[in-house]
């Protein structure tokens, strides 16, 4: 008999008395045990591609806090790396890619063979399925095509997204070719993640906020829906969570037309608005400000309780509005978990 | 007899057949004539505090494009500078401030004397009132307290706003003292701007997007409304435009309760949503993506027309969703103006 995991129940639309909880970037630099593994791993990509180490850091926050879900430790930029683009991570700077500049750079990207080149990630997932407590759900993930494309064209993080938006405006057909390749590669990659043991898929569109309203549907919503539908066609019953960060009012469109069971809200969204406006078919996830987890104390406790109260009676997964930041005191995370579970004094 | 300026008519609630147009950061590095003046001015703050030069760069885009409004050339960080904080601008890096770290740093900030120390700005405004064509409206401005406070506490631009939000969470009373001082200094400064000739005031809350929904009202909406109300109490009839960038659904709150005539929308807001949802009492301003102005062409033309069409029949000021970026071709700006005025081929 399989255990009825709380995260899967919430994603099937069940409003639980206490929401399940996991936190974006729950495996990471704020944990001393992560920093110890990170130090012995060589480069950041080496860590992503070392199944034993990647599985170990994925499990660390589960052991420490007993979260309801574990999310594969990896990075959204392993996909362009597997497509043949040069990707490296500079300490204290962030990702650096050899930027795509013209159509032939797009045409040179390989979709075939992506899964083979990402085989270590699938090995990590297999190790995790064996190593996780049976009540903990295993989440696989990928970057959404728009966000991944923005790194591929900008060559790293960007302030104004001028290069990638400029391309999309000037040459929408060429840019569509890039997005289509990313959709194909991402579907193949996530399909393999599910085969290897992922039970839920989350798509991160961290830079959806950079898209003006007129092109948000084309470059963010449609590619994410295409991926969600393809995964469901191959694996009926696998829930998908979309995280189009910073889209404001357009969260409504993603709830209605995103083709996913879950929608992760950034901290700018009022939970009461989400409850009133978003399709009741979608399970909302979120949305505590990660900086409240740094400062902790009564402000954190009050806001965590307010989020749970505002979303009571509707399917809800407790999470942050964005990833944990490195300066977060680990004790604050423990306190948050006990508050959400209603176990604190 | 005074000319009935189009910008003022729009801000009084008139839906004009063609919206008036001006663009945020219309005086700036994309213009060769600006770069020429900038080079001879010494530091960036020297330029802000040289009335003849600041007036000259304010007038440059008016001469070139015939915008309906000129906005004072200055910077939001002249206020902390005038309050006694060390502020400098590093070429290619951005602003650098000696960050506020504890309560006594806040208590040391001076509100008295701010207007005297900003006297050159008022001289710029007086020069502009004499130098501007009579149909062009003169806009004064200041940063909103939250955004200015974020620079004062972070010491510059920030990725995650951890220091300033941490302060607001940990010590809301202390942080309120900083906001209160900024409100007082900003009211005195804007009062003097109006006396010197500003006909409209815009408040820029560029980093309102960093505020989660639970504290957006306290740190963004309320201080901006306090400033707007104080200016109106002293100068009845002076319209105020609020620009709480990136607040998504909460634009509705600012339209209803912001105490201002105008609301400037970032590019993430769908104009049709704005027309349907925002209080009809408020004049909406915006919201073309500045990157469309870089790429130009049919995409820019179509989107500019779509914005005008979506907001037809309601008071509207055409603008961007954010400031012009330096790589913008000046010819694209000319084409945009002629499209909005309906004069293009």
Interface residues (C-beta under 8 A of the other chain):
Chain A: X160 X161 X162 X165 X166 X169 X170 X172 X209 X211 X212 X213 X214 X216 X246 X247 X248 X249 X250 X251 X267 X268 X269 X270 X271 X273 X287 X289 X290 X291 X292 X294 X295 X297 X299 X300 X303 X306 X321 X325 X327
Chain B: X160 X161 X162 X165 X166 X169 X170 X172 X209 X211 X212 X213 X214 X216 X246 X247 X248 X249 X250 X251 X267 X268 X269 X270 X271 X273 X287 X289 X290 X291 X292 X294 X295 X297 X299 X300 X303 X306 X321 X325 X327
